[in-house]
């Protein structure tokens, strides 16, 4: 909030928001798919509060947290769906795979594998500030 915006491009001021959005969705994705710490289905708000306040509680006390987070847009449903597909496991944001947002109708530069780029070239996505999410 208090970070100065002088000297930044218009898109650069949104990069911290994209970063937080990605981290929040990745955290919920990891809890559900990798650590199996939360479950699926409908969820009471009080259960979410208890879970976030006392994260040491067993997951049986907090049922259906995953669906609640998706339905309330706490996590990005579409981004998580892409992470489940082969080749998109490290995708930074959905704008980087939208062809209409680039000049030549291709993917963003951060989706190009590092092995196919020039040596020493610093890659930075103009949409979200990603420095390479192709894997």
N, C-alpha and C positions, 0 to 999 in steps of 0.2 A: 504494500500500500504506500509506504513512504519512500520507495525507491525512486530516484529522480528519473525522469523520462527525457531530459534534454539530450540530444545527440543520438537518440535511438530512432530506428525506423518505426513506422506505424505498427507493423506486425510484431516487432520485438517486445512491445509492451504487453502482448498477450501470451508470450511464451511461458511465464511462470504459472499462468492459469492452466495451460495445456499440461504442464509438468505435474501439477497437483492432481489434475483430473486423471492422468495416466497412473500416477502412484496409487491413488485411491482405488481405481478399478483393478490394478494389478494386485493390490493387497487382498481384495475380496476374492479375486480369481485364485490366488495362491491358497487362501484359507479353504476354499471349497474343493478345488481340483488336486492340489498337491498335498496339503497337510490334512485334508478331510476333517477339518475342525468345525465346520458349520454344516447344517443340513438344509434341505430344500422344502418348499411348501409355503403355506400362509404363516404369518408371524404376527404376534402381538407387539405393540410398541414398547410395552414394559419389558419384554424379553430382550429387545435390542438395547434398551437402557442398561439393563442388568449386565448384559454381555460386554458392552463397551466400558462400563464402570468397573466390573470385576472380571477381567479377561482370564483369570485363573480358574473360573468355574468350568466344570465339565460341559461338553457340548450338548449333553442330553437335557440340560436345563434351558437351552436356547434353541428350540426347534425352528426350522423353516427360515433361518436368517438370510440365506442366499436369495431366495425369491423376493423377500421383502426389500433387500437392497437394490435389486433390479427393478422392481415395480415402483419404488420411490425415487428412482434415478440417482441413487447414491453411487452406483457403479454403472458404467456404460455397457448396456446389453449387446450392442452391435460390435463394439471393440472386443469384448470377451468372446463373442462368436468367431471373430477373425482369428484370435489367438489360438483357437482350437484347430484351425486349419494348418496344414503343412506349408511351411514357408512364411507364415505370418506370426510365428510364435513371439517375436520381439517387436511387433508393430508398435510404433509410437502413437500414431493418431490416424483416424480414418481419412483425413484430408490428404495424407501422403499417398494414398492408393486411388484417389479420385482423378480420373483423366481430365476432367473439365477444368481443373485448377492449375494446369501446367500449360506452357506456351505451345508445346508440340504434341499434346495429347498423350503423354506418357506418364509413368509414375514419377514421384518426387526423387530428387538426387540422393536422398538418404536411403532409398530402397536399393540402390546399386551396391553390389558386394564390394567390399574394400579391396579385394584382389583385382578387380577390373578397373579401379580408378588409378590415376597417375600417382607416382610416388611423391609423398610429401604434400599432397593436395588436401587442404582442410575442407571438409564437406559440412555444410550447415543448412538444414532445411529452412526455407523462408516461412513456412506455415507454423511450425512449432519449435524450431531451434534444435531439432534432433541432429545428432552427428553421425548417424548410421544405425539403422535398425534392421538391416537385411539379414544379419546373422553371420 
